[in-house]
Amino acid sequence: MNNSLSALLEISITHELNISRLYTMFHDLFEEDEDFWWQLSIEERSHAALLRDQQSSCHTERAVPETLLASSIQDLKTSNSNLESLINEYEKNPPAREEALQTAYSLEQSIGEIHYQEFMTRKTCSLSDEMFKQLNMEDKDHADRIKSYMLVNGMSPLERE
């Protein structure tokens, strides 16, 4: 595996773990939504584990599904930096319930997460793509689930422009 693919996998793993940390924080803050946040947090950790498995088991770029990862390391680094700042801010000043849900909804439409979901829903062209999808088949599109959860709870998600 070349250095740029290795770096992209590493930053993608960090991105998934940062989102999981945020969702775990929301789990701890909002008792009425704890099951919802816990499930999302576990799924984000699962995404990270699948990427870590790909990182440790592959020796060529062909072993990693070509369209799984976002192509911009810098975009992911920026997103991770923003996530870490957000987590630090929320540790000092916890968000309101609706703000937490809106934040999660926006994050799930961000660079790393939308790319992951696009990969998971596109038609499979290779055996490695299909194997990766089968390993991850229980995960659903988080943005849609968060949006539905907000609507059921009387909140309107703000759509990205």
Backbone as CSV, one residue per row, in Angstrom:
resi,resn,N_x,N_y,N_z,CA_x,CA_y,CA_z,C_x,C_y,C_z
1,MET,0.864,-1.164,0.000,0.000,0.000,0.000,0.913,1.230,0.000
2,ASN,0.572,2.208,-0.837,1.425,3.387,-0.878,1.131,4.316,0.300
3,ASN,2.041,5.287,0.493,1.938,6.178,1.653,0.683,7.045,1.627
4,SER,0.267,7.506,0.442,-0.912,8.372,0.393,-2.177,7.601,0.737
5,LEU,-2.284,6.351,0.307,-3.445,5.537,0.666,-3.427,5.229,2.159
6,SER,-2.265,4.936,2.685,-2.143,4.666,4.116,-2.558,5.888,4.930
7,ALA,-2.105,7.070,4.509,-2.471,8.311,5.212,-3.967,8.572,5.101
8,LEU,-4.538,8.316,3.943,-5.975,8.518,3.741,-6.790,7.569,4.623
9,LEU,-6.361,6.321,4.713,-7.039,5.372,5.596,-6.932,5.824,7.051
10,GLU,-5.758,6.258,7.460,-5.547,6.670,8.855,-6.428,7.862,9.221
11,ILE,-6.489,8.864,8.368,-7.298,10.041,8.662,-8.786,9.700,8.588
12,SER,-9.155,8.760,7.739,-10.550,8.311,7.658,-10.957,7.566,8.928
13,ILE,-10.060,6.757,9.454,-10.313,6.055,10.719,-10.503,7.066,11.845
14,THR,-9.630,8.057,11.901,-9.740,9.103,12.924,-11.065,9.835,12.796
15,HIS,-11.489,10.093,11.581,-12.762,10.788,11.338,-13.930,9.984,11.912
16,GLU,-13.972,8.695,11.631,-15.046,7.841,12.138,-15.024,7.798,13.668
17,LEU,-13.846,7.707,14.250,-13.738,7.659,15.712,-14.133,8.988,16.361
18,ASN,-13.807,10.092,15.716,-14.220,11.397,16.247,-15.737,11.540,16.238
19,ILE,-16.367,11.087,15.180,-17.831,11.153,15.134,-18.419,10.244,16.208
20,SER,-17.830,9.083,16.399,-18.283,8.187,17.461,-18.151,8.857,18.833
21,ARG,-17.044,9.547,19.068,-16.857,10.269,20.337,-17.959,11.299,20.546
22,LEU,-18.281,12.021,19.496,-19.324,13.037,19.596,-20.664,12.389,19.919
23,TYR,-20.994,11.292,19.239,-22.265,10.617,19.482,-22.318,10.008,20.883
24,THR,-21.181,9.548,21.380,-21.130,9.043,22.754,-21.391,10.183,23.739
25,MET,-20.851,11.346,23.456,-21.116,12.515,24.286,-22.618,12.821,24.291
26,PHE,-23.235,12.790,23.118,-24.675,13.046,23.029,-25.457,11.971,23.784
27,HIS,-25.009,10.734,23.709,-25.622,9.639,24.462,-25.635,9.961,25.951
28,ASP,-24.519,10.474,26.442,-24.404,10.801,27.865,-25.221,12.033,28.250
29,LEU,-25.404,12.947,27.317,-26.122,14.194,27.603,-27.642,14.065,27.541
30,PHE,-28.145,13.223,26.662,-29.580,13.203,26.382,-30.172,11.823,26.682
31,GLU,-30.601,11.682,27.920,-31.145,10.404,28.379,-32.299,9.924,27.511
32,GLU,-33.156,10.854,27.059,-34.314,10.474,26.266,-33.924,9.923,24.886
33,ASP,-32.691,10.191,24.460,-32.222,9.736,23.140,-31.045,8.770,23.245
34,GLU,-30.778,8.267,24.433,-29.540,7.512,24.627,-29.416,6.289,23.725
35,ASP,-30.505,5.554,23.490,-30.418,4.375,22.619,-30.093,4.776,21.186
36,PHE,-30.685,5.846,20.718,-30.445,6.353,19.370,-28.964,6.714,19.195
37,TRP,-28.431,7.500,20.141,-27.040,7.928,20.030,-26.074,6.752,20.200
38,TRP,-26.406,5.838,21.082,-25.527,4.692,21.309,-25.396,3.861,20.036
39,GLN,-26.503,3.608,19.361,-26.464,2.822,18.123,-25.601,3.511,17.062
40,LEU,-25.788,4.820,16.904,-24.982,5.546,15.917,-23.497,5.513,16.286
41,SER,-23.193,5.675,17.564,-21.807,5.650,18.009,-21.155,4.297,17.718
42,ILE,-21.866,3.238,18.011,-21.346,1.887,17.752,-21.105,1.681,16.254
43,GLU,-22.019,2.151,15.430,-21.865,1.995,13.980,-20.669,2.787,13.458
44,GLU,-20.424,3.965,14.013,-19.249,4.738,13.603,-17.967,4.000,14.000
45,ARG,-17.958,3.395,15.176,-16.800,2.590,15.585,-16.626,1.385,14.667
46,SER,-17.734,0.826,14.239,-17.685,-0.293,13.303,-17.075,0.144,11.968
47,HIS,-17.445,1.327,11.498,-16.842,1.850,10.267,-15.329,1.958,10.437
48,ALA,-14.898,2.510,11.577,-13.467,2.659,11.843,-12.773,1.299,11.877
49,ALA,-13.413,0.331,12.500,-12.828,-1.012,12.584,-12.689,-1.650,11.206
50,LEU,-13.690,-1.462,10.361,-13.609,-2.005,9.003,-12.472,-1.348,8.222
51,LEU,-12.321,-0.057,8.381,-11.223,0.636,7.703,-9.878,0.191,8.259
52,ARG,-9.804,0.024,9.578,-8.562,-0.435,10.204,-8.206,-1.831,9.708
53,ASP,-9.213,-2.683,9.562,-8.982,-4.026,9.039,-8.435,-3.955,7.619
54,GLN,-9.006,-3.080,6.808,-8.503,-2.893,5.449,-7.064,-2.410,5.484
55,GLN,-6.771,-1.501,6.389,-5.429,-0.937,6.498,-4.406,-1.999,6.891
56,SER,-4.767,-2.859,7.816,-3.804,-3.848,8.300,-3.680,-5.066,7.403
57,SER,-4.697,-5.331,6.596,-4.669,-6.567,5.813,-4.293,-6.374,4.357
58,CYS,-4.258,-5.144,3.882,-3.988,-4.988,2.449,-2.560,-4.544,2.191
59,HIS,-2.049,-5.017,1.091,-0.685,-4.678,0.691,-0.666,-3.951,-0.650
60,THR,-1.804,-3.885,-1.298,-1.896,-3.164,-2.559,-3.133,-2.291,-2.533
61,GLU,-3.158,-1.280,-3.384,-4.316,-0.402,-3.443,-5.561,-1.146,-3.886
62,ARG,-5.405,-2.216,-4.641,-6.572,-2.956,-5.098,-7.333,-3.619,-3.960
63,ALA,-6.664,-3.844,-2.837,-7.329,-4.487,-1.703,-8.340,-3.561,-1.031
64,VAL,-8.190,-2.253,-1.190,-9.118,-1.289,-0.621,-10.092,-0.876,-1.718
65,PRO,-11.382,-1.004,-1.484,-12.339,-0.563,-2.505,-12.035,0.867,-2.938
66,GLU,-11.861,1.053,-4.241,-11.346,2.320,-4.761,-12.198,3.538,-4.463
67,THR,-13.482,3.361,-4.319,-14.348,4.526,-4.098,-14.827,4.639,-2.656
68,LEU,-14.239,3.871,-1.761,-14.663,3.899,-0.368,-14.291,5.192,0.338
69,LEU,-13.116,5.688,0.078,-12.592,6.822,0.826,-12.754,8.129,0.064
70,ALA,-12.882,9.193,0.810,-12.846,10.520,0.198,-11.464,10.696,-0.423
71,SER,-11.373,11.473,-1.463,-10.098,11.594,-2.163,-9.196,12.674,-1.586
72,SER,-9.709,13.550,-0.762,-8.922,14.672,-0.261,-8.514,14.483,1.194
73,ILE,-7.234,14.257,1.399,-6.715,14.162,2.756,-6.927,15.489,3.475
74,GLN,-6.703,16.595,2.785,-6.839,17.902,3.418,-8.272,18.152,3.879
75,ASP,-9.267,17.773,3.066,-10.663,17.945,3.475,-10.965,17.139,4.737
76,LEU,-10.456,15.925,4.796,-10.671,15.096,5.990,-9.931,15.657,7.206
77,LYS,-8.733,16.175,6.993,-7.994,16.789,8.107,-8.766,17.994,8.644
78,THR,-9.294,18.801,7.742,-10.076,19.968,8.151,-11.319,19.533,8.912
79,SER,-11.993,18.510,8.392,-13.191,18.000,9.054,-12.858,17.457,10.446
80,ASN,-11.751,16.732,10.565,-11.341,16.201,11.869,-11.007,17.326,12.844
81,SER,-10.331,18.332,12.365,-10.013,19.478,13.216,-11.289,20.160,13.698
82,ASN,-12.247,20.330,12.800,-13.536,20.927,13.171,-14.277,20.057,14.185
83,LEU,-14.234,18.743,13.992,-14.877,17.824,14.931,-14.249,17.914,16.314
84,GLU,-12.930,17.930,16.366,-12.248,18.013,17.654,-12.573,19.326,18.367
85,SER,-12.631,20.417,17.614,-13.010,21.713,18.199,-14.438,21.675,18.724
86,LEU,-15.322,21.053,17.963,-16.718,20.943,18.358,-16.863,20.122,19.640
87,ILE,-16.161,19.015,19.702,-16.194,18.171,20.903,-15.696,18.961,22.109
88,ASN,-14.592,19.687,21.943,-14.063,20.505,23.042,-15.062,21.573,23.459
89,GLU,-15.699,22.206,22.507,-16.694,23.240,22.805,-17.885,22.643,23.554
90,TYR,-18.372,21.492,23.074,-19.535,20.868,23.708,-19.207,20.318,25.096
91,GLU,-17.939,19.981,25.344,-17.563,19.557,26.698,-17.698,20.717,27.676
92,LYS,-17.410,21.928,27.206,-17.510,23.126,28.048,-18.931,23.667,28.085
93,ASN,-19.589,23.667,26.937,-20.939,24.220,26.785,-21.808,23.213,26.037
94,PRO,-22.413,22.270,26.744,-23.220,21.242,26.071,-24.329,21.870,25.216
95,PRO,-24.587,21.252,24.074,-25.626,21.773,23.190,-27.015,21.398,23.687
96,ALA,-28.015,22.112,23.180,-29.403,21.704,23.403,-29.654,20.458,22.554
97,ARG,-30.680,19.740,22.891,-31.021,18.494,22.197,-31.159,18.700,20.684
98,GLU,-31.911,19.709,20.284,-32.121,19.944,18.854,-30.814,20.326,18.158
99,GLU,-29.981,21.094,18.821,-28.678,21.459,18.239,-27.813,20.216,18.039
100,ALA,-27.851,19.299,18.994,-27.079,18.057,18.873,-27.540,17.261,17.653
101,LEU,-28.849,17.137,17.504,-29.373,16.397,16.350,-29.039,17.099,15.042
102,GLN,-29.159,18.419,15.015,-28.836,19.165,13.801,-27.354,19.040,13.459
103,THR,-26.510,19.091,14.470,-25.068,18.933,14.263,-24.772,17.569,13.655
104,ALA,-25.378,16.531,14.215,-25.164,15.174,13.701,-25.653,15.047,12.263
105,TYR,-26.803,15.629,11.987,-27.358,15.579,10.635,-26.400,16.247,9.644
106,SER,-25.874,17.397,10.015,-24.920,18.097,9.147,-23.634,17.292,8.962
107,LEU,-23.149,16.701,10.046,-21.933,15.889,9.959,-22.102,14.700,9.030
108,GLU,-23.266,14.085,9.087,-23.505,12.909,8.258,-23.619,13.255,6.770
109,GLN,-23.713,14.520,6.482,-23.715,14.957,5.092,-22.362,15.554,4.705
110,SER,-21.377,15.418,5.579,-20.059,15.987,5.348,-19.214,15.087,4.462
111,ILE,-18.036,15.553,4.156,-17.128,14.913,3.203,-16.888,13.427,3.472
112,GLY,-16.473,13.067,4.663,-16.139,11.668,4.942,-17.349,10.768,5.014
113,GLU,-18.404,11.237,5.630,-19.576,10.397,5.839,-20.391,10.219,4.562
114,ILE,-20.567,11.261,3.789,-21.361,11.138,2.571,-20.643,10.230,1.575
115,HIS,-19.314,10.314,1.542,-18.543,9.456,0.643,-18.710,7.990,1.034
116,TYR,-18.685,7.719,2.330,-18.860,6.364,2.838,-20.235,5.826,2.437
117,GLN,-21.272,6.631,2.627,-22.629,6.186,2.299,-22.828,6.009,0.794
118,GLU,-22.215,6.880,-0.005,-22.318,6.725,-1.456,-21.697,5.399,-1.885
119,PHE,-20.560,5.044,-1.293,-19.938,3.764,-1.599,-20.877,2.607,-1.226
120,MET,-21.480,2.708,-0.032,-22.305,1.613,0.457,-23.568,1.413,-0.379
121,THR,-24.056,2.447,-1.052,-25.303,2.318,-1.803,-25.112,2.159,-3.307
122,ARG,-23.900,2.340,-3.808,-23.722,2.226,-5.254,-23.676,0.760,-5.677
123,LYS,-23.928,0.534,-6.945,-23.898,-0.819,-7.489,-22.471,-1.359,-7.401
124,THR,-22.343,-2.571,-6.928,-21.039,-3.185,-6.730,-20.458,-3.649,-8.056
125,CYS,-19.165,-3.368,-8.204,-18.484,-3.766,-9.431,-17.387,-4.794,-9.182
126,SER,-16.950,-4.930,-7.944,-15.845,-5.845,-7.691,-16.138,-6.730,-6.489
127,LEU,-15.409,-7.808,-6.403,-15.560,-8.733,-5.285,-15.159,-8.064,-3.974
128,SER,-14.082,-7.254,-3.978,-13.670,-6.595,-2.732,-14.723,-5.593,-2.263
129,ASP,-15.363,-4.878,-3.204,-16.449,-3.962,-2.831,-17.583,-4.738,-2.177
130,GLU,-17.969,-5.839,-2.787,-19.091,-6.633,-2.282,-18.779,-7.221,-0.905
131,MET,-17.562,-7.695,-0.720,-17.183,-8.251,0.576,-17.238,-7.175,1.653
132,PHE,-16.750,-5.975,1.340,-16.779,-4.888,2.312,-18.215,-4.523,2.663
133,LYS,-19.080,-4.455,1.674,-20.488,-4.124,1.917,-21.161,-5.185,2.776
134,GLN,-20.862,-6.452,2.530,-21.464,-7.527,3.327,-21.040,-7.420,4.792
135,LEU,-19.777,-7.083,5.020,-19.302,-6.914,6.393,-20.031,-5.781,7.099
136,ASN,-20.484,-4.811,6.350,-21.072,-3.612,6.919,-22.576,-3.512,6.662
137,MET,-23.229,-4.612,6.344,-24.615,-4.565,5.873,-25.623,-4.086,6.905
138,GLU,-25.326,-4.141,8.184,-26.294,-3.730,9.191,-26.405,-2.214,9.334
139,ASP,-25.397,-1.489,8.883,-25.436,-0.033,9.015,-26.397,0.565,8.000
140,LYS,-27.104,1.567,8.440,-28.037,2.286,7.588,-27.488,3.681,7.337
141,ASP,-28.086,4.387,6.420,-27.674,5.761,6.154,-28.005,6.617,7.365
142,HIS,-26.979,7.075,8.054,-27.161,7.825,9.294,-27.894,9.141,9.081
143,ALA,-27.604,9.853,8.016,-28.277,11.139,7.784,-29.784,10.940,7.700
144,ASP,-30.221,9.926,6.982,-31.662,9.661,6.872,-32.261,9.281,8.220
145,ARG,-31.541,8.491,9.003,-32.051,8.090,10.308,-32.142,9.273,11.265
146,ILE,-31.142,10.148,11.230,-31.176,11.327,12.098,-32.316,12.241,11.684
147,LYS,-32.476,12.445,10.387,-33.565,13.288,9.886,-34.919,12.727,10.313
148,SER,-35.122,11.446,10.146,-36.382,10.807,10.549,-36.612,10.943,12.046
149,TYR,-35.563,10.762,12.826,-35.662,10.869,14.277,-36.062,12.281,14.676
150,MET,-35.469,13.264,14.023,-35.813,14.658,14.314,-37.279,14.929,13.986
151,LEU,-37.726,14.461,12.838,-39.112,14.704,12.426,-40.099,14.049,13.395
152,VAL,-39.817,12.816,13.805,-40.677,12.110,14.750,-40.746,12.860,16.089
153,ASN,-39.651,13.538,16.433,-39.578,14.265,17.700,-39.903,15.754,17.550
154,GLY,-40.565,16.113,16.442,-41.066,17.475,16.263,-40.027,18.520,15.915
155,MET,-38.908,18.102,15.337,-37.849,19.035,14.949,-37.670,18.998,13.442
156,SER,-37.248,20.114,12.877,-37.017,20.188,11.435,-35.526,20.316,11.159
157,PRO,-34.952,19.320,10.496,-33.519,19.409,10.181,-33.260,20.503,9.147
158,LEU,-32.176,21.217,9.336,-31.772,22.225,8.364,-31.011,21.521,7.250
159,GLU,-31.461,21.670,6.045,-30.818,21.041,4.895,-29.578,21.819,4.513
160,ARG,-28.549,21.108,4.064,-27.322,21.751,3.590,-27.588,22.438,2.273
161,GLU,-26.901,23.544,2.084,-27.066,24.296,0.842,-26.162,23.762,-0.226
